[in-house]
Amino acid sequence: MEQTPHEKTLIIIKELELSARQVAVAIGKTGSAVAKKQNQENGNKFLSEDFEKLKSFYIKKLEKIKTL
């Protein structure tokens, strides 16, 4: 079964050991909004837009590191 954008986002957060603040900066949300999405409070989940922003943000950072 294919993973949802919410599940994919959580995988990135876990693998990179990101804090809610770091995720918030990457996707342009508040830290509390990210925390609610992580805990799925009130049905809040990460959307495909959130996943794409987070993925793109950290791929760019990793590409910079790769060039060192």
C-alpha positions as CSV (number, residue, x, y, z in Angstrom):
1,M,0.0,0.0,0.0
2,E,1.3,3.4,-0.9
3,Q,2.2,5.8,1.9
4,T,0.2,9.0,2.4
5,P,1.8,12.4,2.3
6,H,1.4,12.5,6.1
7,E,3.2,9.2,6.5
8,K,6.0,10.3,4.2
9,T,6.4,13.6,6.0
10,L,6.7,11.7,9.4
11,I,9.4,9.5,7.9
12,I,11.5,12.5,6.9
13,I,11.1,14.0,10.3
14,K,12.1,10.8,12.0
15,E,15.0,10.0,9.7
16,L,16.5,13.5,10.0
17,E,15.6,13.8,13.7
18,L,13.9,17.1,13.1
19,S,12.2,19.2,15.7
20,A,8.8,20.8,15.3
21,R,10.6,24.2,14.9
22,Q,12.8,22.9,12.1
23,V,9.9,21.5,10.3
24,A,7.9,24.7,10.8
25,V,10.7,26.7,9.2
26,A,10.9,24.4,6.2
27,I,7.2,24.3,5.5
28,G,6.3,27.8,6.5
29,K,4.0,27.0,9.4
30,T,4.1,27.7,13.2
31,G,5.7,25.2,15.5
32,S,2.4,24.6,17.2
33,A,0.7,23.8,13.9
34,V,3.4,21.3,13.1
35,A,3.1,19.7,16.6
36,K,-0.6,19.4,16.0
37,K,-0.1,17.7,12.7
38,Q,2.5,15.4,14.1
39,N,0.1,14.3,16.8
40,Q,-2.9,14.4,14.4
41,E,-4.8,16.7,16.8
42,N,-8.3,17.5,15.6
43,G,-7.7,15.4,12.5
44,N,-4.8,17.7,11.4
45,K,-2.3,15.9,9.1
46,F,0.5,16.9,6.8
47,L,-0.7,17.5,3.3
48,S,1.1,16.7,0.1
49,E,2.1,20.4,-0.1
50,D,3.8,20.1,3.3
51,F,5.6,16.9,2.2
52,E,6.9,18.5,-1.0
53,K,8.1,21.7,0.8
54,L,9.9,19.7,3.5
55,K,11.4,17.3,1.0
56,S,12.6,20.1,-1.3
57,F,14.0,22.2,1.7
58,Y,16.2,19.3,2.9
59,I,17.2,18.0,-0.5
60,K,18.6,21.5,-1.2
61,K,20.5,21.5,2.1
62,L,21.9,18.0,1.4
63,E,23.0,19.0,-2.1
64,K,25.0,21.9,-0.6
65,I,26.7,19.5,1.8
66,K,27.4,17.1,-1.1
67,T,29.4,19.8,-2.9
68,L,31.8,20.3,0.0
